[in-house]
Amino acid sequence: MTAAYDPSKKECAVLYSVNRCAQRVYERELELRYKSNIEYRKALSLQVSDYLPAETNERHPTMRNPQSFDM
């Protein structure tokens, strides 16, 4: 917006309020994106840490204690 905010001018007041509304919507969208990214990462880390190590240890019991492997 090139014109400075002047509440006495109706057009400037309308443009100002529209710009503020658009900025609030944009900020809210960024916030939701950030939160959903964090929740996705948490879910992914839980899925990986809870599932894969247990499966690996069951398939290869010697990974828990390599000295117990006899040849």
C-alpha positions in Angstrom: 0.0 0.0 0.0 1.6 3.3 -1.1 -0.6 5.7 0.8 0.0 6.1 4.5 -2.7 5.1 6.9 -5.1 8.0 7.6 -8.3 7.2 9.4 -10.0 10.3 8.0 -9.8 8.9 4.4 -12.3 6.1 3.9 -10.4 4.4 1.1 -7.2 4.1 3.2 -9.2 2.8 6.2 -10.7 0.1 4.1 -7.4 -0.9 2.5 -5.8 -1.0 5.9 -8.4 -3.2 7.4 -8.3 -5.5 4.4 -4.6 -5.8 4.5 -4.7 -6.5 8.3 -7.3 -9.2 7.7 -5.2 -10.8 5.0 -2.1 -10.7 7.1 -4.0 -12.3 10.0 -5.2 -15.1 7.7 -1.7 -15.6 6.4 -0.2 -15.7 9.9 -2.8 -18.2 11.0 -2.1 -20.4 8.0 1.6 -20.4 8.8 0.9 -21.2 12.4 -1.2 -24.2 11.4 1.3 -25.4 8.9 4.1 -25.2 11.6 2.0 -27.1 14.1 1.0 -29.8 11.7 4.6 -30.2 10.7 5.6 -30.7 14.3 2.8 -33.2 14.9 3.8 -35.1 11.8 7.4 -35.3 13.0 6.4 -36.4 16.4 4.2 -39.1 14.9 6.9 -40.2 12.6 9.6 -40.4 15.3 7.2 -42.4 17.5 6.4 -44.7 14.7 10.1 -45.3 13.9 11.4 -45.5 17.5 8.6 -47.8 18.7 8.4 -50.2 15.7 11.7 -50.6 14.0 14.1 -51.2 16.9 11.8 -53.9 18.3 11.5 -55.6 15.0 15.3 -55.5 14.5 16.0 -56.9 17.9 13.5 -59.8 17.3 15.0 -60.7 13.9 18.6 -60.4 15.2 18.9 -61.3 18.9 22.7 -61.0 18.7 22.4 -57.2 18.1 21.5 -56.9 21.8 24.5 -58.7 22.9 27.1 -59.4 20.1 29.3 -61.5 22.4 26.5 -64.1 22.8 26.9 -65.2 19.2 28.8 -68.5 18.9 30.3 -69.7 15.7 
